[in-house]
Amino acid sequence: MKTVNFLVLAQNELDDTFEALEFQKENQGYRFIAEVERMLELIRTYPTPWYHASPHTQRCFLKGFPYAIVYQYVDETIRVIAIMNLYKKPIHWASKSVSEYATCRISTLPEAIYTR
C-alpha cells in the first residue's frame, strides 16, 4: 500500500487548522480530520487523477471545508506538502520561515492521523 508522509510544515498546518476549527465549534476539528483522512484514502487509491497545481504537485479539495491537500506522488509515496487554506493568498507560504520546516510541536490531534 502507498505510504503517506507529511512535511513538518504541513503537519503544523493540519494541527493549527484542527485547533482553530475545534475552538470555533466543538467537534468541527474532528470532522475536518475525518475529511482529511477520507481524502487521503482516496488519494492512496487513486493518486494521479487530481488537479495538477504545478508540474510536480497535485491538489485535492476537501468537501465541506475551504481547504485542499497539496501533495506529491513519487515512488509509491504520497508526500503531503501543505494543507492549503483556499481563502488565504498563495503568497502565504512564502512568508513561512525555514525554521518552521525544521521544527515540529506536540500535537493535540487524534493518534489515527499519525499512524501512516
C-alpha positions in Angstrom: 0.0 0.0 0.0 1.1 3.5 -0.7 2.5 5.4 2.3 1.6 9.0 3.3 4.2 11.3 4.8 3.6 14.9 5.9 6.2 17.6 5.7 6.6 19.1 9.1 5.1 22.4 7.9 2.1 20.6 6.5 1.7 18.7 9.8 1.8 22.0 11.7 -0.8 23.5 9.3 -3.0 20.5 10.0 -2.6 20.9 13.7 -3.3 24.6 13.6 -6.4 24.1 11.5 -7.7 21.4 13.8 -7.2 23.6 16.8 -8.8 26.7 15.2 -11.9 24.7 14.0 -12.3 23.0 17.3 -12.1 26.4 19.1 -14.8 27.8 16.7 -17.2 24.9 17.2 -17.0 21.7 19.2 -16.3 18.6 17.0 -15.7 20.8 13.9 -11.9 20.0 14.1 -12.7 16.3 14.3 -15.0 16.5 11.3 -12.1 18.2 9.5 -9.7 15.4 10.4 -12.2 12.8 9.3 -12.5 14.5 5.9 -8.7 14.8 5.6 -8.4 11.1 6.3 -11.2 10.2 3.8 -9.5 12.2 1.1 -6.1 10.7 1.9 -7.6 7.2 1.4 -8.9 8.3 -2.0 -5.5 9.8 -2.9 -3.9 6.5 -1.8 -6.3 4.5 -4.0 -6.2 7.0 -7.0 -3.0 9.1 -6.6 -2.8 10.6 -10.1 -6.2 12.0 -11.3 -6.3 15.1 -9.1 -5.8 18.6 -10.2 -2.2 19.5 -11.1 -1.2 22.6 -9.1 2.2 22.5 -10.7 4.2 20.0 -12.8 5.3 18.3 -9.5 2.3 18.7 -7.2 -1.3 17.9 -7.1 -4.2 19.4 -5.2 -7.2 17.6 -3.8 -10.1 19.7 -2.5 -11.8 18.8 0.8 -15.6 18.5 0.9 -17.3 20.9 3.3 -14.1 22.9 4.1 -12.3 25.6 2.3 -9.1 23.6 2.2 -7.1 21.5 -0.2 -4.4 18.8 0.3 -1.3 19.7 -1.8 0.8 16.6 -2.4 3.5 14.9 -4.5 3.3 11.3 -5.6 6.7 9.8 -6.1 7.9 6.2 -5.9 4.7 4.9 -4.3 4.8 7.6 -1.6 2.4 10.4 -1.1 4.1 13.4 0.4 1.7 16.0 1.8 3.3 19.4 1.1 0.5 21.6 2.6 -3.0 21.8 4.0 -3.9 24.8 1.9 -6.5 27.3 3.2 -8.2 28.4 0.0 -9.2 31.7 1.5 -5.6 32.8 2.0 -3.4 34.2 -0.7 -0.9 31.7 -2.1 1.9 34.1 -1.1 1.1 33.0 2.5 3.6 30.1 2.2 6.4 32.4 1.1 6.2 34.1 4.5 7.0 30.8 6.3 10.4 30.7 7.8 12.9 27.9 7.2 12.8 27.1 10.9 9.1 26.1 10.6 10.2 23.3 8.2 12.7 22.1 10.8 10.6 22.0 13.9 7.5 20.2 15.0 5.5 20.6 18.1 3.5 18.2 20.1 0.1 17.8 18.6 -3.4 17.6 20.0 -4.8 15.6 17.1 -6.2 12.1 17.4 -3.5 9.5 17.1 -5.1 8.0 14.0 -3.6 10.7 11.8 -0.1 9.7 12.8 -0.4 6.0 12.1 0.6 6.4 8.4 
